[in-house]
């Protein structure tokens, strides 16, 4: 069995991500591993049009809300297990998560999956599925 010393846990703060974090903390305690919680902000694309002049997304508000949610998740996790940190990233979630694996030297990813099917999955995509297919390290998925 591989020895995991650093667990990366992507979160969107939904129920599946909460379950994944709980599983990661259990695993980390058993293995005496570090845990990094990752949240990725992806600003919606802005398409130029004559009608959208002056249109701007409230990026500072999005960053602030995400930072507060991440800080809350980190504080709760640290109450349960001490070797936890968190990072807030900007960009495409799949790309940022995979870069965080390399940057943080993670051995395994533990992430939630929403279990979406059909047209909803086709429209929204699946970050978890993409990570499972392309990750350089093992991925444990946890459903809601």
GUDO-430809 format. One line per field, with one value per residue (C-alpha): residue number from 1; residue in three letters; y, x, z. Coordinates in pm, 1 decimal. Layout:
REM GUDO-430809
seq NUM, ...
type ALA, ...
Y Y, ...
X X, ...
Z Z, ...
***
This chain:
REM GUDO-430809
seq 1, 2, 3, 4, 5, 6, 7, 8, 9, 10, 11, 12, 13, 14, 15, 16, 17, 18, 19, 20, 21, 22, 23, 24, 25, 26, 27, 28, 29, 30, 31, 32, 33, 34, 35, 36, 37, 38, 39, 40, 41, 42, 43, 44, 45, 46, 47, 48, 49, 50, 51, 52, 53, 54, 55, 56, 57, 58, 59, 60, 61, 62, 63, 64, 65, 66, 67, 68, 69, 70, 71, 72, 73, 74, 75, 76, 77, 78, 79, 80, 81, 82, 83, 84, 85, 86, 87, 88, 89, 90, 91, 92, 93, 94, 95, 96, 97, 98, 99, 100, 101, 102, 103, 104, 105, 106, 107, 108, 109, 110, 111, 112, 113, 114, 115, 116, 117, 118, 119, 120, 121, 122, 123, 124, 125, 126, 127, 128, 129, 130, 131, 132, 133, 134, 135, 136, 137, 138, 139, 140, 141, 142, 143, 144
type UNK, UNK, UNK, UNK, UNK, UNK, UNK, UNK, UNK, UNK, UNK, UNK, UNK, UNK, UNK, UNK, UNK, UNK, UNK, UNK, UNK, UNK, UNK, UNK, UNK, UNK, UNK, UNK, UNK, UNK, UNK, UNK, UNK, UNK, UNK, UNK, UNK, UNK, UNK, UNK, UNK, UNK, UNK, UNK, UNK, UNK, UNK, UNK, UNK, UNK, UNK, UNK, UNK, UNK, UNK, UNK, UNK, UNK, UNK, UNK, UNK, UNK, UNK, UNK, UNK, UNK, UNK, UNK, UNK, UNK, UNK, UNK, UNK, UNK, UNK, UNK, UNK, UNK, UNK, UNK, UNK, UNK, UNK, UNK, UNK, UNK, UNK, UNK, UNK, UNK, UNK, UNK, UNK, UNK, UNK, UNK, UNK, UNK, UNK, UNK, UNK, UNK, UNK, UNK, UNK, UNK, UNK, UNK, UNK, UNK, UNK, UNK, UNK, UNK, UNK, UNK, UNK, UNK, UNK, UNK, UNK, UNK, UNK, UNK, UNK, UNK, UNK, UNK, UNK, UNK, UNK, UNK, UNK, UNK, UNK, UNK, UNK, UNK, UNK, UNK, UNK, UNK, UNK, UNK
Y 0.0, 343.1, 579.0, 909.9, 1202.4, 1492.6, 1492.7, 1758.9, 1828.8, 2050.6, 2209.2, 2401.1, 2413.0, 2188.7, 1874.1, 1635.5, 1845.0, 1846.0, 1465.7, 1450.4, 1673.8, 1453.4, 1143.9, 1318.8, 1417.3, 1058.3, 931.0, 1196.3, 1106.2, 738.8, 816.2, 1120.2, 1311.4, 1679.1, 1810.3, 2105.5, 2235.4, 2402.6, 2628.1, 2762.7, 3076.1, 3085.7, 3418.5, 3383.5, 3478.3, 3827.1, 3856.7, 4195.6, 4358.6, 4711.4, 4655.1, 4526.1, 4829.4, 4901.4, 4558.6, 4412.5, 4111.3, 4184.5, 4004.2, 4149.1, 4039.6, 3689.4, 3664.2, 3791.5, 3550.2, 3259.7, 3355.7, 3370.5, 3030.9, 2879.9, 3029.4, 2882.5, 2538.6, 2559.1, 2660.4, 2373.4, 2124.2, 2246.0, 2183.8, 1821.0, 1777.4, 2008.9, 1946.9, 2137.1, 2442.6, 2602.3, 2782.0, 2998.0, 2987.8, 3163.4, 3005.7, 2691.2, 2446.6, 2137.5, 2314.9, 2482.5, 2162.5, 1965.7, 2244.2, 2247.1, 1873.2, 1941.9, 2266.4, 2117.3, 1776.0, 1600.6, 1220.1, 1179.4, 1385.5, 1334.2, 1514.6, 1520.4, 1434.1, 1559.2, 1258.3, 1465.8, 1275.2, 1340.7, 1689.5, 1862.5, 1691.9, 1764.5, 2134.4, 2179.7, 1930.4, 1728.5, 1856.1, 1533.6, 1315.8, 1524.7, 1508.0, 1129.5, 1090.3, 1322.6, 1326.8, 1224.6, 1090.2, 860.1, 1018.8, 914.7, 1044.4, 1082.4, 1125.4, 1342.8
X 0.0, 137.6, 226.9, 50.6, 218.9, 31.9, -339.0, -491.4, -862.3, -1032.8, -1351.4, -1646.3, -1796.8, -2086.9, -2197.6, -1984.6, -1674.2, -1749.4, -1769.5, -1442.6, -1269.8, -1393.0, -1259.0, -927.7, -890.5, -962.0, -702.6, -450.9, -485.3, -427.4, -122.8, 13.0, -13.7, -45.3, -369.2, -408.8, -758.1, -786.0, -1060.8, -1051.2, -1233.2, -1323.0, -1465.4, -1727.4, -1598.2, -1676.8, -1771.0, -1729.4, -2034.0, -2145.0, -2413.0, -2172.4, -1946.7, -1861.5, -1983.1, -1759.0, -1781.0, -1747.0, -1412.2, -1312.2, -1644.2, -1608.6, -1251.3, -1356.4, -1648.1, -1431.9, -1152.8, -1398.2, -1547.9, -1201.1, -1083.9, -1393.0, -1326.4, -961.0, -1046.4, -1294.7, -1045.2, -765.3, -986.2, -995.9, -642.8, -345.4, -155.9, -390.7, -339.6, -545.5, -489.2, -717.0, -644.9, -785.7, -848.9, -992.7, -1056.3, -916.8, -597.8, -544.4, -607.3, -359.4, -101.5, -155.5, -80.5, 260.9, 330.3, 234.5, 389.5, 63.9, 54.8, -322.1, -633.6, -951.5, -1243.5, -1619.5, -1836.7, -2189.8, -2302.5, -2463.1, -2588.5, -2731.8, -2778.1, -2682.8, -2342.1, -2303.5, -2371.2, -2183.1, -1906.4, -1739.3, -1424.5, -1398.0, -1416.2, -1153.7, -923.2, -965.0, -873.9, -571.7, -424.8, -61.3, -151.2, -428.6, -772.9, -1028.8, -1377.6, -1642.3, -2009.3, -2259.2
Z 0.0, -89.0, 191.8, 154.9, 329.9, 172.5, 88.4, -137.4, -86.7, -345.8, -213.4, -349.4, 3.3, -101.6, 83.5, -123.5, -54.8, 317.3, 314.4, 118.7, 373.7, 657.9, 478.6, 410.6, 776.1, 884.9, 638.4, 742.2, 1109.1, 1031.2, 814.7, 1000.4, 671.7, 588.8, 436.7, 202.5, 133.6, -208.4, -337.4, -691.5, -801.2, -1166.5, -1276.5, -1547.9, -1892.5, -2011.8, -2373.6, -2529.7, -2675.1, -2734.3, -2468.9, -2203.5, -2185.8, -1825.6, -1713.2, -1444.6, -1217.6, -845.3, -827.2, -489.6, -339.9, -485.5, -354.8, -12.7, 19.8, -95.8, 145.1, 437.9, 349.1, 310.3, 640.1, 812.0, 660.0, 765.1, 1121.8, 1157.1, 1012.1, 1240.8, 1545.0, 1440.6, 1303.3, 1329.2, 1004.7, 774.5, 555.5, 281.8, -45.7, -260.3, -633.5, -939.6, -1279.0, -1429.7, -1143.0, -1319.2, -1420.5, -1082.7, -886.0, -1095.4, -1063.7, -686.3, -676.2, -828.9, -641.0, -304.4, -375.7, -288.5, -291.9, -325.8, -399.9, -197.9, -358.8, -355.1, -649.3, -700.5, -900.3, -1171.9, -1473.8, -1814.8, -1953.9, -1627.3, -1633.5, -2003.2, -1946.7, -1619.4, -1685.7, -1417.1, -1251.7, -1051.3, -1362.5, -1537.0, -1235.0, -1208.9, -1577.0, -1577.0, -1225.9, -1181.0, -833.2, -705.7, -658.5, -399.1, -479.4, -211.4, -295.3, -115.2
***
